[in-house]
Amino acid sequence: MTYVIRPATIEDIAGIAKVHVDSWRTTYKGIIKQDFLDKLTYSSREASWQRNIESEENLILVAVNEEEQIVGFICGSKTQEGEYPTYDADLTAIYLFEHEQGKGIGKAMLKQLFAEFKKLNYSSSIVKVLEDNSSCRFYEAMGAEFIDSNPIQIGGEQLALLTYGWPKI
């Protein structure tokens, strides 16, 4: 099967929300409290993604299969002012349906996002990931270096949020 990676549009909101919620439920099972994951809804994510897509600050790409179904997405933006001064871009989200992982789609989305970052004269990027998330290995394999760890509250639970960086994209 072939996949196309393209910029997200308003028409993609429902598909992005489905990938987002379903991926959280599989990726974070056993990491984030199950009752928190069970309460995630497509409609709340749709509202959030509408705002994200409408914001000119976000770069959002979707991976689409031959049936024109969204199977993954990636989002990035400029880093928050003063947060990590030596990094100018932030990979804010990358999610794929679990059954689509391991096919090179995530790698292709990341490469395309970095190409878009370069067009905006960004030369480096960070990504934040929960410590127990297996995607840490993906970021490391893609050349990211560990920067630091900070506590974060999700679902009433304190977790460790790791920051990785690519000093040069």
Secondary structure, DSSP 4 states (H G I P E B T S, - for coil): ---EEEE--GGGHHHHHHHHHHHHHHHSBTTB-HHHHHT--HHHHHHHHHHHHH-TT-EEEEEE-TTS-EEEEEEEEEPPTTTSTT--EEEEEEEE-GGGTTSSHHHHHHHHHHHHHHHTT---EEEEEETT-THHHHHHHTT-EEEEEEEEEETTEEEEEEEEEES--
